[in-house]
Amino acid sequence: MNIGSEAQNRNMVNELNVDEGEYSEPVSPTGQYFNSSELSICVLAVLDSDIPIDDSPALALLKDVFLPINPRFSSLMVKDENGVKQWKKVEVKLEDHVNIPNFPPGLSPESYDNHLSNYLSKIAMEQLPHNRPLWNIHIIKYPTSNAAGNLIFKLHHSLGDGFSLMGALLSCLQRADNPSVPLTFPSLTSAPTTPSLSLKTNCIFKNIPNVLWSAFNTVSDFGWSLLKSSYVEDDISLIRSGGPGVEFKPIVVSTMTFSLDHIKQIKTKLGVTINDVITGIIFFGTRLYMQGGSNKLNNENSTALVLLNTRNIGGYKSVKEMVKPNPESAWGNQFGFLHVSLPELTTVESCKPLDFVWKAQKLIQRKRNSRAVFLTGQLLECLRKFTGPE
C-alpha cells in the first residue's frame, strides 16, 4: 500500500512544485466548507469488474484520460496572498495516488468480502494529504462474491458533487457499439406545449393554493432548519449517543446489495422516483436498527440530512458541457440540505416496508415544495462573507 505517515506527507510538500503553478480558479464556498479545520468530506466510489483487473495501464490512463477531465484533479487547494483559497496547478506524481493493497492469497470470495469491507473502513477514516491533489485510486485484485476485482475512487467532495464526479467517470468510458459516438442517455424533458389563453387563466387560479402552500412550507422548513442547526437536538438513541468526540471513533463500512429490478418494481407500484425508493429503504432500515431487536417501539426523534440537487437539468451533461463558459449546469457542488424527520414505525410486528417508503416520499415531496433549501444556501453565503468559511 502506498499510504505514508503524517510526517512523510509533510515531507512530500518539497516534492511538489507548488511555487510555479498559476491559480486556475477560486475555491467555491461549498468547496471551502467541505475542506476546513472543522469538516473534511470525501466520496468513496466502488466499481465492480467482471474480469480480473490489469493494473499495468493504470498510470497511462490516469495521465491521458483522467487528469485532462478537470484542472482540479491536478491542483492543490492553497491560500493566496490575500488569504483566499484558490486551486493551484501542480505537477502530479501519479504513483502517489495509486494504491494496490496486498491481501492474503488463496482465500475464498467470502473471505475477500471481509477484507474489502475492512479496507473500505480503513481508507474511509484516513485523511487525504493536502500536499497533493485531493484524490486516490485503490485497485483491488482479489475476487469477491460480487466481482473479479474492484476499483475504488476516493475523491474529496470539494472537487465536485455526485453529478460532476459521475460525469467525470462517464467521460472516461466509450460506447461498446461505436466508440467514436458520444455517450447519450434518455432526456427527462418533454416537448413544450403552447396553452390557450383560457387554459392559462384557469392555471393561474388553480395554482394560487399551491403558491400559498409553497410559501407556508418555505417559512416552516427554513425556521425548522435554523432550530435544528442551533438549538433542537435529536433524542438519544442507538444511532445517536450524544457523547463528545463521536466523530473520532472508529467506523465500519458495510455493504448491502439491492436488485435494481426490484427497486423499479417498487417505483412503478408507488408511482415515485428511484431516489424516493432508495431514501425510503434507508429510512426504514434505520428505524428497524433503532429497535435494537426488541418488540418495543423506539420512535425517538431522529433527523436525516438529505442532499438535494439544485441544478435545473433534464438529463446527462458531459464534462465538456459542464466546463463551458456560462453552462446550463456547471461543474462543482450545486446542492442544498434538507432536514427530514424519519417517519415513525406504527408496529414492530406488522410494519409494511411499502407503506414506510410511501410515507418517506410524502415527507420529502413536501420539503421539495418549498424554497427553504435556497434560503439556507443564501444564509450560509452571508455567514461566509461576514465570518469566513470556518
Order of alpha helices (4+ residues) and beta strands (2+ residues): alpha-beta-alpha-beta-alpha-beta-beta-beta-alpha-beta-beta-alpha-alpha-alpha-alpha-beta-alpha-beta-alpha-alpha
